[in-house]
């Protein structure tokens, strides 16, 4: 799936408030992966921003896994 299509899909299917940590963690992991792919496909400052977003979402997923 193209990265922008997957971002749209993730946005439309975000876990509901009160979702469990494992569900939220999986969602953030997917979001991180999409941003990592966007970073690979991008150049310059845009690539750096996407790498930062990917790292942020990966940390959030890990944090949820540790509180699970």
C-alpha positions in Angstrom: 0.0 0.0 0.0 1.3 3.5 -0.8 2.5 5.4 2.3 0.0 8.2 1.9 -2.9 5.7 1.4 -1.8 3.8 4.5 -1.6 7.1 6.5 -5.2 7.8 5.5 -6.2 4.3 6.5 -4.5 4.6 9.8 -6.1 8.0 10.4 -9.6 6.6 9.7 -9.0 3.5 11.8 -7.3 5.0 14.9 -8.1 3.0 18.0 -11.0 4.4 20.0 -10.5 6.2 23.3 -10.0 3.7 26.0 -8.4 1.1 23.6 -5.9 -1.2 25.2 -2.2 -0.6 25.3 -1.5 -3.5 22.9 -3.9 -2.1 20.3 -2.5 1.4 20.6 1.1 0.1 20.5 0.4 -1.8 17.3 -1.2 1.3 15.7 1.8 3.4 16.7 4.2 0.8 15.3 2.4 0.9 12.0 2.4 4.7 12.0 6.2 4.6 12.7 6.7 2.2 9.8 4.8 4.4 7.4 6.9 7.5 8.4 10.1 5.5 8.1 9.2 4.6 4.5 8.3 8.2 3.8 11.8 9.2 5.1 13.4 6.7 2.7 11.4 8.1 -0.2 12.2 11.7 0.7 15.1 14.0 0.5 16.6 16.7 2.6 14.7 18.4 5.4 11.5 16.4 4.6 13.4 13.1 5.1 14.7 14.4 8.4 11.3 15.4 9.6 9.9 12.0 8.6 12.7 10.1 10.4 12.0 12.2 13.5 8.3 11.3 13.3 9.1 7.6 12.8 11.3 7.6 15.9 8.7 9.5 18.0 6.0 7.0 17.1 8.3 4.0 17.7 9.1 5.4 21.2 5.4 5.8 21.9 4.8 2.2 20.8 7.6 0.9 23.0 6.3 3.0 26.0 2.9 1.4 25.6 4.4 -2.1 25.5 6.3 -1.4 28.7 3.2 -0.3 30.5 1.2 -3.2 29.2 
